[in-house]
Amino acid sequence: MLTEINPKLPMRNKKLTKEFYTNQLDFKLIGEYDGYLIIGKDKIEIHFFDFKKLDPRENYGQVYIRTNNIDKLYQSFLDNKLRILPGGYLETKPWGQREFALLDPDNNLLTFGQKI
């Protein structure tokens, strides 16, 4: 019955969020509405809603994104000069995933992983 999931994350500034995801992460703009943004890449979509009073230090928004080529994706992000989180560098985890993590402009945690 269930076919997919599209997480919704908070954003303070639509322009900044759109630029980060499209320019740095190579996502495509799918939809832009008053107070709402939808971006996508390959088979995933992430939705964003306006939250102007969001304090990024208190934001616990997180999404785990699976990939089938973690090494290539990681290298492409390094080539784009993205800041990988300290402790979030690409590594094999005890739970059978190769993962890395970064933060978007609103401190939403993006973890990318591939099953090994």
Residue, then its C-alpha position, 0 to 999 in steps of 0.5 A: m500500500l505505501t509507496e514513498i515518503n516525502p519528509k517535510l522540514p522547516m526553513r527560515n528563508k526559502k531563497l537560501t534553502k532553494e540555493f543550498y539544495t539546488n546549487q550545492l546538492d544538485f537537487k532540482l526545483i519541483g515546486e515553489y509556493d507561498g511559504y512552501l518549497i519542494i525539491g527533488k533528486d532522482k527518486i526522492e523529494i523533500h518538502f519545506f515549510d516556512f518557519k520564520k521564527l525557527d532557532p537553528r540551534e533548537n532544530y532537530g529536523q532530520v532525514y536519512i537518505r539512502t543511495n546506491n553510490i555513497d562514494k561518488l555522492y560523497q566526493s561530489f559534495l566534497d567537490n562542491k566544498l560542502r561542510i561535512l559534520p565533524g564526526g559525520y565523515l564517510e565511514t562504515k557503521p556497525w549497523g551495516q551502512r556506509e554513511f556521512a552527514l551534513l547540515d543545511p542552512d537551518n540545521n536540518l540534519l541530512t544523513f546519506g547512507q548505503k547498505i553494505 
